[in-house]
């Protein structure tokens, strides 16, 4: 009889090798076209909240009732949260968080795992995470800035981090995920009924204005 580990059915464990996390050398991240971090899709750093709302309505086909204006506890900035049904195939409903300092956009977080019902299993989330990681690794970043497979805690990994030539950055992190070392790399293991969260953050430190910034921990 097939066994399960950590509550994971055997058929999911058999797919764990499909989500192996590759840790490339520095040269591997410097072979593609340069990536310019300008914001997220049509929302550009430096835009006002009004401009971003217009972009969100057009980009996602949403009304204002799918948008919430609040504050960000980490940065002290104002934050516009836009709830989107489908941002990336296989990842389900997500949210886009637009952060404003001095009324100008300086950061965008694209988050999956907060707006969905409890996940039956997180296999699709892990597969989607690695698709995004491979996407970002296909670009050239500022020398020695690209990172992959950085452990942030017992159940958190920075799958990618990179800085462009203007010091603007992208990071891809996954939280509440089971992982194990395999031949010097990291392998993520699917689980059932866990609140896995995947976040892509686009940051322009030069646009944050007078925000009380503490710390931070086209696909």
C-alpha positions in Angstrom: 0.0 0.0 0.0 1.3 3.5 -0.9 2.2 5.5 2.2 1.7 9.2 2.8 4.2 11.6 4.5 3.3 14.8 6.3 -0.3 14.2 5.3 0.7 14.1 1.6 -0.8 11.3 -0.6 1.8 9.2 -2.3 0.8 10.4 -5.8 1.8 14.0 -4.7 5.1 12.9 -3.3 5.9 11.2 -6.6 5.6 14.6 -8.2 7.9 16.3 -5.7 10.9 15.8 -8.1 9.0 17.9 -10.7 9.3 20.9 -8.4 13.0 20.7 -7.7 14.5 24.1 -6.9 17.5 24.9 -9.0 20.2 27.1 -7.6 22.0 28.6 -10.6 25.5 30.0 -10.6 25.9 33.8 -11.2 26.6 33.3 -14.9 23.4 31.4 -15.5 21.4 34.6 -14.6 23.3 36.8 -17.0 22.5 35.3 -20.4 19.2 36.8 -21.4 17.9 40.3 -22.2 18.0 42.9 -19.4 15.0 43.2 -17.2 13.9 46.8 -16.3 11.8 47.0 -13.2 9.2 49.7 -14.0 6.3 48.5 -11.9 3.7 45.8 -12.6 2.3 45.6 -16.1 0.8 49.0 -17.0 1.1 50.4 -13.5 4.4 52.3 -13.4 6.4 53.6 -10.5 5.6 57.3 -9.8 1.9 57.0 -10.7 -0.7 58.4 -8.4 -3.5 56.4 -6.8 -6.0 57.8 -9.2 -3.8 56.8 -12.2 -3.3 53.3 -10.8 -7.0 52.8 -10.2 -7.6 53.7 -13.9 -4.9 51.2 -15.0 -6.4 48.5 -12.7 -9.9 48.9 -14.1 -8.6 48.6 -17.7 -6.0 45.8 -17.1 -8.3 43.5 -15.0 -11.8 44.6 -16.0 -12.7 45.5 -12.4 -14.9 48.1 -10.7 -13.9 50.0 -7.5 -15.8 47.4 -5.4 -12.9 45.0 -6.0 -10.4 47.6 -4.6 -9.6 48.4 -1.0 -7.5 51.4 0.3 -5.7 50.7 3.5 -2.4 51.2 5.2 0.7 49.0 5.1 2.0 48.0 8.6 5.5 47.4 7.4 6.2 50.6 5.5 3.6 53.0 6.8 2.5 53.7 3.2 -1.0 53.8 1.9 -1.9 50.6 0.1 -4.5 50.0 -2.6 -5.4 46.3 -2.7 -7.0 45.0 -6.0 -8.6 41.6 -5.9 -8.1 39.7 -9.2 -9.8 36.5 -10.3 -7.0 35.2 -12.5 -3.5 36.6 -12.7 -1.4 33.5 -13.7 -2.6 30.2 -15.0 -2.9 27.5 -12.3 -2.5 29.9 -9.3 -6.1 30.9 -8.8 -7.4 34.1 -7.4 -4.8 36.7 -6.2 -4.4 40.2 -5.2 -2.2 43.1 -6.4 -1.1 45.5 -3.6 0.0 49.0 -4.8 2.0 51.0 -2.2 2.2 54.8 -2.3 4.7 57.1 -0.6 4.1 60.9 -1.0 1.1 59.8 -3.1 3.4 58.1 -5.7 3.6 54.4 -6.5 6.9 52.9 -5.3 6.1 49.2 -4.7 3.8 46.5 -6.1 3.2 43.1 -4.4 1.4 40.4 -6.4 0.2 37.8 -3.9 -1.5 34.4 -4.2 -2.8 32.4 -1.3 -4.6 35.2 0.7 -7.8 35.5 -1.4 -8.5 31.8 -2.0 -10.4 29.2 0.0 -8.3 26.7 1.9 -6.2 24.8 -0.6 -6.8 21.1 -0.9 -3.1 20.8 -1.8 -0.4 23.3 -2.8 1.0 21.4 -5.8 -0.3 23.9 -8.3 1.1 26.8 -6.2 4.6 25.1 -6.2 4.5 24.5 -9.9 3.4 28.1 -10.5 6.2 29.4 -8.3 8.8 27.6 -10.2 7.4 28.8 -13.5 7.8 32.4 -12.3 11.3 31.6 -11.0 12.4 30.3 -14.4 10.9 33.3 -16.0 12.9 35.8 -14.0 16.1 33.7 -14.3 15.7 34.1 -18.1 16.8 37.8 -17.8 20.0 39.6 -17.1 20.3 41.5 -13.8 22.9 43.7 -12.3 26.1 41.9 -11.7 26.0 39.6 -8.6 22.5 40.7 -7.7 20.6 37.7 -8.8 19.8 35.2 -6.0 17.9 31.9 -6.0 17.1 29.4 -3.3 17.7 31.6 -0.2 16.1 30.2 2.9 14.2 32.8 4.9 13.0 30.6 7.8 11.8 27.1 8.6 9.1 27.3 5.9 10.0 30.2 3.7 12.2 30.5 0.6 13.2 33.4 -1.6 13.0 31.7 -5.0 14.4 34.7 -6.8 15.8 38.1 -6.1 17.4 40.6 -8.6 18.2 44.2 -9.1 18.2 46.1 -12.4 20.7 48.8 -13.5 18.6 51.5 -11.8 18.7 49.7 -8.4 15.0 48.7 -8.7 14.3 45.2 -7.5 12.2 42.1 -8.0 11.8 39.3 -5.4 9.8 36.1 -5.5 9.1 34.4 -2.2 7.1 31.5 -1.0 5.9 31.0 2.6 4.5 28.0 4.5 6.1 25.4 2.3 7.8 22.1 3.2 11.3 21.7 1.7 14.3 19.4 2.0 17.9 19.5 0.8 18.7 17.3 -2.2 22.3 17.1 -3.5 23.1 20.7 -2.6 19.8 22.1 -3.9 16.4 22.5 -2.3 13.3 20.5 -3.2 9.9 21.7 -2.3 7.4 19.0 -1.2 3.7 19.3 -1.9 1.4 19.2 1.2 -2.4 19.1 1.8 -4.4 21.8 3.5 -1.6 24.3 4.1 -1.9 28.1 3.6 1.0 28.5 1.2 1.5 32.1 0.1 3.4 33.2 -3.1 4.5 36.8 -3.5 6.2 38.8 -6.3 7.4 42.2 -5.1 8.5 45.0 -7.4 10.3 47.9 -5.5 11.6 51.3 -6.5 13.4 52.5 -3.4 14.0 55.9 -5.0 10.2 56.6 -5.1 9.3 55.8 -1.4 9.4 59.5 -0.4 8.9 60.2 3.3 7.5 56.7 4.1 8.5 55.3 7.5 10.2 52.2 6.0 11.2 49.5 8.4 12.5 46.3 6.7 11.5 44.1 3.8 11.9 40.8 4.9 6.5 41.5 -16.7 5.9 38.3 -15.3 
